[in-house]
């Protein structure tokens, strides 16, 4: 299956955030959701054009996650990105 106009976030630590893939492809257990290691989901391959953001801020994170970012705990992000 292929979906277009889809955003996900990849971190240098190897983790990925995808909060919308199941919305497009179905709510199956073998599809990732939330924060995950891509290697745990061999069925899924992400392909796309990287957008490197040197100053990633809270507005960027909110836009890319439909404001769901504050429900996800990410210990490696700076304090300003954590939910209040």
C-alpha positions as CSV (number, residue, x, y, z in Angstrom):
1,X,0.0,0.0,0.0
2,X,1.1,3.5,-0.7
3,X,0.0,6.7,0.9
4,X,0.9,10.2,-0.2
5,X,0.9,13.6,1.5
6,X,2.1,11.9,4.7
7,X,4.4,13.2,7.4
8,X,6.5,11.4,9.9
9,X,9.4,12.4,12.1
10,X,12.8,10.7,12.3
11,X,15.3,11.3,15.0
12,X,19.0,10.8,15.0
13,X,18.6,8.3,17.8
14,X,16.9,5.9,15.3
15,X,13.4,6.5,16.7
16,X,10.5,7.5,14.5
17,X,7.1,9.2,15.3
18,X,4.1,8.4,13.1
19,X,0.7,9.3,14.5
20,X,-1.3,9.0,11.3
21,X,-0.2,5.9,9.3
22,X,-2.9,3.7,10.8
23,X,-5.4,6.3,9.8
24,X,-4.4,5.9,6.1
25,X,-3.7,2.1,6.0
26,X,-5.9,0.6,8.7
27,X,-5.8,-0.1,12.4
28,X,-3.7,-3.3,12.3
29,X,-1.2,-4.3,15.0
30,X,1.6,-4.7,12.6
31,X,1.5,-1.1,11.5
32,X,3.4,1.4,13.7
33,X,1.8,4.1,15.7
34,X,3.3,6.7,18.0
35,X,7.0,6.4,18.9
36,X,8.8,3.3,17.6
37,X,11.9,1.8,16.1
38,X,11.4,1.2,12.4
39,X,13.2,-2.1,12.6
40,X,10.3,-3.4,14.7
41,X,8.0,-3.1,11.7
42,X,9.7,-4.8,8.7
43,X,6.5,-4.6,6.7
44,X,6.7,-0.8,6.5
45,X,9.2,1.2,4.5
46,X,9.3,4.9,4.6
47,X,10.3,6.8,1.4
48,X,10.2,10.5,0.9
49,X,12.1,13.7,0.7
50,X,13.7,14.8,4.0
51,X,13.0,18.2,5.3
52,X,16.0,19.1,7.5
53,X,14.9,21.6,10.1
54,X,17.8,23.2,12.0
55,X,15.6,25.1,14.4
56,X,12.7,22.7,15.1
57,X,10.2,24.4,17.3
58,X,7.0,23.7,19.1
59,X,4.8,25.0,16.2
60,X,6.5,22.7,13.8
61,X,6.0,19.7,16.1
62,X,2.3,20.7,16.7
63,X,1.6,21.0,12.9
64,X,3.3,17.7,12.0
65,X,1.4,15.7,14.7
66,X,-2.0,17.4,14.6
67,X,-1.3,18.7,18.1
68,X,-1.0,15.1,19.5
69,X,2.7,15.6,20.3
70,X,1.9,16.5,23.9
71,X,0.5,13.0,24.5
72,X,3.8,11.4,23.6
73,X,6.7,11.3,26.1
74,X,10.0,11.8,24.4
75,X,12.9,11.8,26.9
76,X,15.5,13.0,24.4
77,X,13.7,16.2,23.4
78,X,14.5,19.5,25.2
79,X,12.2,20.5,28.1
80,X,10.3,23.1,26.1
81,X,8.8,20.3,23.9
82,X,7.4,18.3,26.7
83,X,3.7,18.6,27.7
84,X,2.9,21.0,30.5
